Amino acid sequence: MTKAQQVSSTRIKPKKESTFGKTSNGNFGKSSKGSFGKVSRGSFGKKQSNGDFGKGPSKGSFGKERLIIKSKPKVKVEELSYLQWLHEDAQLHTSFCMVCNRPVQDWHHVKLTSTDKKNHKRLIPLCKAHHVGNALSPHGTPALWRETYSMSRQNKIADEVYNRYISHMKIFN
């Protein structure tokens, strides 16, 4: 199985890593033939091809990147339970968009900055138009969204949804 097939079959994000000091066949200390068929000693005593001189990094040279398979962080059991409840809630049409009161189609993660991690307990209900649309949405018009709905208001709504989940769990457990 190729690395591309592994990545697509396991839905894992690839990460790039340097192959500093490796020759083109991927093994240390073994020779590799370049486009001119000549083999010469490169830096650090490793054999490298001299046929690709001046054409950027050759195979196995410093800076060459390759794919490394790294698994995604796992979702905690309680978060998974909450996400399943949200999905069922949206399917039953018991939650409504905080903007227009249409049935929920998407749940938006409330984050302070774009680099913050997603907190699955901070989700607000939105319809598709207000989640990724152009009129008023956190992804389509983020500046207008932040002006209209402050972080404290978004967090308050996210807390209300999570508290509704907690009360639901107390009833059925």
C-alpha distance (Angstrom), angle and dihedral (degrees) to the residues before:
residue distance angle dihedral
M1 . . .
T2 3.80 . .
K3 3.79 122.4 .
A4 3.81 90.5 -110.7
Q5 3.80 90.3 55.2
Q6 3.80 90.9 47.0
V7 3.80 90.9 51.4
S8 3.80 93.8 48.2
S9 3.81 95.2 42.5
T10 3.80 96.1 49.6
R11 3.81 96.4 34.9
I12 3.80 91.1 -129.4
K13 3.77 123.6 154.5
P14 3.80 113.7 -119.5
K15 3.78 119.8 -127.2
K16 3.78 124.5 -158.5
E17 3.79 122.2 -126.1
S18 3.80 132.8 -178.5
T19 3.79 120.1 -110.6
F20 3.80 94.8 -156.6
G21 3.78 113.3 176.3
K22 3.82 97.7 9.0
T23 3.79 122.7 125.3
S24 3.80 122.7 -129.6
N25 3.79 95.6 -89.8
G26 3.80 90.4 55.7
N27 3.82 97.0 -113.7
F28 3.79 126.5 112.1
G29 3.80 117.4 -117.7
K30 3.80 97.6 7.1
S31 3.78 120.3 117.4
S32 3.78 125.2 -116.9
K33 3.80 128.6 -164.6
G34 3.79 119.0 -126.7
S35 3.78 130.6 -156.2
F36 3.85 91.6 -72.1
G37 3.79 93.9 44.9
K38 3.81 92.6 -121.0
V39 3.77 123.3 130.8
S40 3.78 121.0 -158.8
R41 3.78 137.7 167.4
G42 3.80 112.7 -90.4
S43 3.76 130.1 -168.5
F44 3.81 119.2 -46.8
G45 3.82 91.6 22.6
K46 3.80 95.0 -73.8
K47 3.79 120.2 135.7
Q48 3.80 113.1 -115.1
S49 3.76 137.2 170.9
N50 3.79 115.3 -102.0
G51 3.82 94.6 -164.1
D52 3.79 95.4 92.0
F53 3.79 97.6 53.1
G54 3.79 112.8 150.1
K55 3.81 95.3 10.1
G56 3.79 96.4 100.9
P57 3.78 124.9 -96.2
S58 3.80 112.6 -9.3
K59 3.77 122.9 -147.6
G60 3.76 110.0 -63.6
S61 3.78 95.1 10.5
F62 3.77 126.1 129.2
G63 3.80 112.6 -69.3
K64 3.81 97.5 25.0
E65 3.79 109.6 143.3
R66 3.78 129.6 -146.8
L67 3.80 135.5 177.6
I68 3.79 119.5 -94.0
I69 3.78 118.5 -169.5
K70 3.78 111.9 -128.1
S71 3.79 123.4 174.9
K72 3.79 123.3 -125.9
P73 3.81 118.6 -109.6
K74 3.79 111.4 -89.3
V75 3.80 121.5 -112.7
K76 3.79 113.5 -121.6
V77 3.80 118.6 -114.3
E78 3.82 94.5 -113.8
E79 3.82 90.7 48.4
L80 3.79 90.6 49.5
S81 3.79 90.3 51.5
Y82 3.80 90.2 50.8
L83 3.82 92.7 47.9
Q84 3.81 90.6 50.3
W85 3.79 90.1 49.9
L86 3.82 90.4 50.8
H87 3.80 90.8 50.5
E88 3.80 91.8 50.5
D89 3.80 90.1 45.1
A90 3.79 90.3 54.4
Q91 3.82 91.7 46.9
L92 3.82 91.5 51.9
H93 3.85 90.9 48.3
T94 3.81 93.3 -127.7
S95 3.83 93.6 130.1
F96 3.77 124.4 63.7
C97 3.79 136.7 -157.9
M98 3.81 111.3 -88.4
V99 3.82 89.9 -137.0
C100 3.82 106.8 43.5
N101 3.85 105.6 7.1
R102 3.82 93.8 -120.8
P103 3.82 116.7 141.0
V104 3.80 113.9 -75.6
Q105 3.80 117.9 -100.4
D106 3.82 99.4 163.7
W107 3.78 138.3 29.1
H108 3.80 115.3 -142.8
H109 3.82 121.2 -148.2
V110 3.80 110.1 -130.7
K111 3.81 109.1 -137.3
L112 3.78 129.1 172.2
T113 3.81 93.4 -142.3
S114 3.79 134.2 7.8
T115 3.81 90.5 -106.9
D116 3.82 95.3 55.3
K117 3.78 118.5 109.5
K118 3.78 117.3 -106.9
N119 3.78 111.6 -99.8
H120 3.79 108.3 -156.3
K121 3.79 90.5 -155.6
R122 3.82 90.5 61.7
L123 3.81 101.9 69.7
I124 3.79 128.0 137.6
P125 3.82 126.0 -162.0
L126 3.82 117.6 -112.1
C127 3.78 136.9 163.8
K128 3.81 117.5 -124.2
A129 3.84 92.7 -100.0
H130 3.80 93.0 53.7
H131 3.80 95.0 41.8
V132 3.81 101.4 52.7
G133 3.81 102.8 -1.4
N134 3.79 128.3 114.6
A135 3.82 102.9 -119.5
L136 3.81 103.7 63.9
S137 3.78 117.8 -17.6
P138 3.81 139.1 130.4
H139 3.82 91.4 -122.0
G140 3.82 101.0 33.9
T141 3.82 100.0 41.9
P142 3.82 107.2 10.0
A143 3.82 96.7 168.1
L144 3.80 93.0 52.4
W145 3.80 89.6 43.7
R146 3.82 92.5 54.7
E147 3.81 91.3 47.1
T148 3.81 92.5 50.5
Y149 3.82 99.4 39.4
S150 3.79 115.6 34.6
M151 3.79 120.9 -149.4
S152 3.81 90.8 -110.2
R153 3.82 90.7 55.2
Q154 3.82 92.3 47.6
N155 3.82 90.8 47.9
K156 3.81 90.7 48.7
I157 3.81 91.2 53.8
A158 3.83 91.2 45.5
D159 3.83 89.2 51.5
E160 3.81 90.9 50.2
V161 3.81 91.1 52.7
Y162 3.81 92.4 47.1
N163 3.82 92.1 47.2
R164 3.82 88.8 51.3
Y165 3.82 87.7 54.3
I166 3.83 91.5 49.2
S167 3.82 91.8 50.8
H168 3.82 89.6 47.3
M169 3.81 90.4 52.6
K170 3.81 91.9 49.2
I171 3.81 90.8 53.3
F172 3.80 95.6 48.7
N173 3.83 98.5 37.9
